[in-house]
Amino acid sequence: MALSYKARRRLSVLALVVGLPAYIVIAVTVVNWAGARWGRLPIWAEFCVYNGLGILWILPLKPIFTGVGKEDPDAPKE
């Protein structure tokens, strides 16, 4: 079952307002934990890890964000 435009829009707002900050906290916590356990990574490697994690979060949510910035296709035409 495909999500309606309004449902995708609401889910995208929820993902950005709640999910993204939670993901950032989890990602930083995991990287800091790994740094405490095995030693801190060089700055370039840490940059690559954060960059990869920054791209990774969007992959499962891409279908929700597709077309959300456009007009509602189901809205009645005037």
C-alpha positions in Angstrom: 0.0 0.0 0.0 1.5 3.3 -1.1 1.5 6.2 1.4 -0.5 9.3 0.6 1.1 12.6 0.1 -0.1 13.9 3.5 1.2 10.7 5.3 4.6 11.0 3.6 4.7 14.7 4.6 3.9 14.0 8.2 6.4 11.1 8.4 9.1 13.3 6.9 8.5 16.0 9.5 8.6 13.4 12.2 11.8 11.9 10.9 13.5 15.3 10.7 12.3 16.6 14.1 12.6 13.5 16.2 14.5 10.9 14.3 17.4 12.9 13.0 18.4 14.4 16.4 18.1 10.9 17.9 20.3 9.4 15.2 22.9 12.2 15.7 23.1 11.5 19.4 23.4 7.7 18.8 26.0 8.2 16.1 28.2 10.5 18.3 27.7 8.2 21.3 28.8 5.1 19.3 31.9 6.9 17.8 32.9 8.2 21.2 32.4 4.8 22.7 34.6 3.2 20.0 37.2 5.9 20.6 37.3 5.2 24.3 37.5 1.5 23.7 40.0 1.3 20.9 41.6 4.7 20.8 40.5 7.8 18.9 40.6 7.6 15.2 42.7 10.1 13.2 40.7 13.2 12.3 40.4 12.3 8.6 39.0 8.8 9.5 36.6 10.4 12.0 35.5 12.8 9.3 34.9 9.8 6.9 32.9 7.9 9.6 30.7 10.9 10.3 30.3 11.6 6.6 29.3 8.0 6.0 26.8 8.0 8.9 25.4 11.3 7.5 24.6 9.6 4.2 23.5 6.3 5.7 20.5 7.7 7.6 18.7 8.9 4.5 18.9 5.6 2.5 15.9 3.9 4.3 13.9 7.1 4.4 14.4 8.2 0.8 10.9 6.9 -0.3 9.3 9.1 2.4 11.1 12.3 1.3 10.6 11.8 -2.4 8.3 14.5 -3.8 7.4 16.0 -0.4 8.5 19.5 -1.5 6.2 19.6 -4.5 2.6 20.4 -4.7 0.0 17.8 -3.5 -0.8 15.7 -6.5 -4.1 14.7 -5.0 -5.3 18.2 -4.4 -8.3 19.4 -6.4 -7.3 21.7 -9.3 -8.8 25.2 -9.2 
